[in-house]
Amino acid sequence: MPRATVDINPGQRPDEDPSLAVRNNGGTPPAAAPAPAGRREALLVLSFGGPRGHDDVMPFLENVTRGRGVPRERLLDVAEHYHHFGGVSPINEQNEALVAAIREDLAANGVDMPVYWGNRNWDPYVEDVWQQMTDDGIEHVYVLATSAYASYSGCRQYHEDVARARIATGGGPTAEKLPHYFDTPGFVRANADALAAALAQLPEEHRATARLVATAHSIPDAMADVAGPDGHAYEAELLAAARAVVDAVEPGRDLDLVWQSRSGPPSVPWLEPDVNDHLRALHENGETAVVLFPIGFVSDHLEVIWDLDNEAEETAGELGLAFVRAATAGTHPAFVAMVRELLQERRAGGEPRLGTNCPAACCFVRRPAGRPRDQEPSPA
């Protein structure tokens, strides 16, 4: 069901102090000191959400695009992608599997902490989960966003989700988002293992020469310009992650970073090149094989399956390119262990890093008065 819009900045400009990170933490910056003994804490896996059946698809898409002036014709086109898979987004099952794996890892390593799961755009809504945590007596929440990178949609909007949930429930536990994890050993290892496995699927004659192409969700140029404290952190973090993954498999091998899943109107510039255009350019340059690794995503949800396993693979087939798509981090043991390590880092009083203690204006996209919110990526 659609949710009412909540003003998370009453009487304050969104790009002015106190920042969302400070307000969500109860008015003080996230601490560079050990967690107080006896505080009742929890981990919240916070994600995008997705429909669970045909009847959910249009209400879900209306949630995602509310206030952005997206034509209904565009929503109907996107809805067909979901209906192709029975109206069920795989992101739900993937998040359930991730939560189960995190719970098992925490228990196996002596970390006694409940793990919850909430979404921005569909059930279980973060507001409802926040109320549940409040009722359960949780005092402080560590938030793992299912995005590893800086950007409005990838980081700041998750801070907004927490702020909205705290307002909707009259406060509840204080909260801090775990930092960006694009460069953590666990995330890199999970993606490196997936890339190595994908390379091994190619015919042997193509393995040494196949072009390695990292993909991530395109965002508007205006959003990329303000990502991170100094701008363009989204591209920089993605490139650093892709470089680390490739170097873990074949040090120094060339790679490309390209974009997928654009959803904005043609009049709004978005990051380019699109993955399909890039495949055509590779073919024109004489390349014969390609391995895509979707470094910008943490699970094989609909945008990965539709945009890469359908559209990009079809483009490669038309061009005669040998094609393999690597898996995402998913529930790889190294990725799951990374979650625990980030949690332990914060509980032990590690210096708050970007993503946890973000400046007030970080990733804030300014919009002219009266302009619809058309800057956020939509599902494919």
ChimeraX attribute file (.defattr): number of C-alpha atoms within 10 A of each C-alpha:
attribute: neighborCount
match mode: 1-to-1
recipient: residues
	/A:1	12
	/A:2	13
	/A:3	12
	/A:4	9
	/A:5	9
	/A:6	12
	/A:7	11
	/A:8	18
	/A:9	15
	/A:10	8
	/A:11	7
	/A:12	10
	/A:13	11
	/A:14	17
	/A:15	17
	/A:16	12
	/A:17	14
	/A:18	17
	/A:19	22
	/A:20	30
	/A:21	27
	/A:22	21
	/A:23	20
	/A:24	27
	/A:25	21
	/A:26	17
	/A:27	13
	/A:28	12
	/A:29	19
	/A:30	23
	/A:31	18
	/A:32	14
	/A:33	13
	/A:34	13
	/A:35	15
	/A:36	9
	/A:37	6
	/A:38	6
	/A:39	10
	/A:40	15
	/A:41	22
	/A:42	21
	/A:43	26
	/A:44	24
	/A:45	22
	/A:46	24
	/A:47	24
	/A:48	20
	/A:49	22
	/A:50	28
	/A:51	24
	/A:52	20
	/A:53	14
	/A:54	16
	/A:55	12
	/A:56	17
	/A:57	24
	/A:58	19
	/A:59	14
	/A:60	21
	/A:61	22
	/A:62	17
	/A:63	16
	/A:64	21
	/A:65	19
	/A:66	17
	/A:67	13
	/A:68	14
	/A:69	11
	/A:70	18
	/A:71	9
	/A:72	12
	/A:73	9
	/A:74	12
	/A:75	18
	/A:76	13
	/A:77	11
	/A:78	18
	/A:79	20
	/A:80	16
	/A:81	21
	/A:82	25
	/A:83	16
	/A:84	11
	/A:85	14
	/A:86	14
	/A:87	20
	/A:88	21
	/A:89	21
	/A:90	19
	/A:91	20
	/A:92	21
	/A:93	14
	/A:94	17
	/A:95	24
	/A:96	14
	/A:97	14
	/A:98	20
	/A:99	20
	/A:100	15
	/A:101	19
	/A:102	24
	/A:103	20
	/A:104	13
	/A:105	17
	/A:106	20
	/A:107	13
	/A:108	10
	/A:109	10
	/A:110	8
	/A:111	14
	/A:112	12
	/A:113	13
	/A:114	17
	/A:115	19
	/A:116	22
	/A:117	21
	/A:118	24
	/A:119	24
	/A:120	23
	/A:121	24
	/A:122	24
	/A:123	19
	/A:124	18
	/A:125	21
	/A:126	27
	/A:127	23
	/A:128	16
	/A:129	19
	/A:130	26
	/A:131	20
	/A:132	15
	/A:133	22
	/A:134	18
	/A:135	10
	/A:136	10
	/A:137	13
	/A:138	20
	/A:139	15
	/A:140	21
	/A:141	26
	/A:142	21
	/A:143	25
	/A:144	23
	/A:145	25
	/A:146	17
	/A:147	21
	/A:148	26
	/A:149	28
	/A:150	31
	/A:151	28
	/A:152	25
	/A:153	19
	/A:154	24
	/A:155	26
	/A:156	24
	/A:157	18
	/A:158	25
	/A:159	25
	/A:160	19
	/A:161	21
	/A:162	27
	/A:163	24
	/A:164	22
	/A:165	24
	/A:166	23
	/A:167	16
	/A:168	18
	/A:169	16
	/A:170	11
	/A:171	16
	/A:172	22
	/A:173	22
	/A:174	20
	/A:175	27
	/A:176	28
	/A:177	30
	/A:178	24
	/A:179	23
	/A:180	21
	/A:181	24
	/A:182	22
	/A:183	19
	/A:184	18
	/A:185	15
	/A:186	21
	/A:187	27
	/A:188	26
	/A:189	21
	/A:190	23
	/A:191	30
	/A:192	26
	/A:193	20
	/A:194	21
	/A:195	26
	/A:196	16
	/A:197	15
	/A:198	19
	/A:199	24
	/A:200	13
	/A:201	15
	/A:202	18
	/A:203	10
	/A:204	10
	/A:205	9
	/A:206	18
	/A:207	16
	/A:208	12
	/A:209	14
	/A:210	22
	/A:211	21
	/A:212	21
	/A:213	23
	/A:214	26
	/A:215	25
	/A:216	22
	/A:217	23
	/A:218	24
	/A:219	27
	/A:220	19
	/A:221	16
	/A:222	20
	/A:223	23
	/A:224	22
	/A:225	18
	/A:226	22
	/A:227	28
	/A:228	27
	/A:229	16
	/A:230	10
	/A:231	18
	/A:232	19
	/A:233	19
	/A:234	24
	/A:235	22
	/A:236	15
	/A:237	20
	/A:238	22
	/A:239	21
	/A:240	12
	/A:241	24
	/A:242	28
	/A:243	21
	/A:244	22
	/A:245	27
	/A:246	23
	/A:247	15
	/A:248	17
	/A:249	17
	/A:250	13
	/A:251	11
	/A:252	11
	/A:253	13
	/A:254	14
	/A:255	17
	/A:256	14
	/A:257	24
	/A:258	24
	/A:259	23
	/A:260	24
	/A:261	21
	/A:262	20
	/A:263	21
	/A:264	19
	/A:265	12
	/A:266	8
	/A:267	6
	/A:268	11
	/A:269	12
	/A:270	22
	/A:271	18
	/A:272	17
	/A:273	15
	/A:274	20
	/A:275	25
	/A:276	20
	/A:277	14
	/A:278	18
	/A:279	24
	/A:280	16
	/A:281	13
	/A:282	18
	/A:283	16
	/A:284	11
	/A:285	9
	/A:286	9
	/A:287	18
	/A:288	18
	/A:289	24
	/A:290	24
	/A:291	23
	/A:292	28
	/A:293	28
	/A:294	28
	/A:295	29
	/A:296	27
	/A:297	21
	/A:298	22
	/A:299	23
	/A:300	18
	/A:301	21
	/A:302	20
	/A:303	22
	/A:304	27
	/A:305	17
	/A:306	19
	/A:307	19
	/A:308	23
	/A:309	16
	/A:310	12
	/A:311	15
	/A:312	24
	/A:313	21
	/A:314	16
	/A:315	18
	/A:316	21
	/A:317	12
	/A:318	10
	/A:319	15
	/A:320	13
	/A:321	22
	/A:322	17
	/A:323	24
	/A:324	24
	/A:325	24
	/A:326	22
	/A:327	23
	/A:328	24
	/A:329	25
	/A:330	21
	/A:331	20
	/A:332	19
	/A:333	16
	/A:334	18
	/A:335	25
	/A:336	24
	/A:337	20
	/A:338	20
	/A:339	22
	/A:340	17
	/A:341	15
	/A:342	19
	/A:343	22
	/A:344	15
	/A:345	15
	/A:346	24
	/A:347	17
	/A:348	15
	/A:349	14
	/A:350	15
	/A:351	14
	/A:352	20
	/A:353	14
	/A:354	19
	/A:355	26
	/A:356	24
	/A:357	22
	/A:358	25
	/A:359	20
	/A:360	19
	/A:361	20
	/A:362	24
	/A:363	30
	/A:364	21
	/A:365	20
	/A:366	13
	/A:367	12
	/A:368	7
	/A:369	6
	/A:370	6
	/A:371	10
	/A:372	13
	/A:373	15
	/A:374	19
	/A:375	22
	/A:376	21
	/A:377	20
	/A:378	20
	/A:379	21
	/A:380	22
